[in-house]
């Protein structure tokens, strides 16, 4: 399917509304079985904090309507509380930020790389958020 972006432009004194249909570039769908190891709550922390930034953050990952959803509390920044985690390969995702329930930005320069627990457990134990040049931006650890 495509996503509809309503758009209106103004040419001198004439207003012309028109539609722009955009074909999705990424497949956001994931099966419940593949989503299972990532579901849960994680302590989240930036690797480089601002002075005085002591508010604990939590990322809750859930499975909704065939997509893997992430919700930060508190929001990463105003308006950046919810994302769809787009699978790119095993245990790796890129975040698609939402606005009014629709994807408005896929942050390709940011990847979330999950680590599975050893000893046969299937749940992801932690993740790292990596940016350009493979730099470590943030990390998360599953809450007990």
Buried (B, 14 or more C-beta within 10 A) or exposed (E): EEEEEEEEEEEEEEEEEEEEEEEEEBEBEBEEEEBBBBBBBBBBBBEEEEEEEEEEBBBBBBBEEEBBBBBBEEEBEEEBBBBBBBBBEEBBBBBBBBEEEEBEEBBEEBBBBBBBEEEEEEEBBBBBBBEEEEEEBBBBEBEE
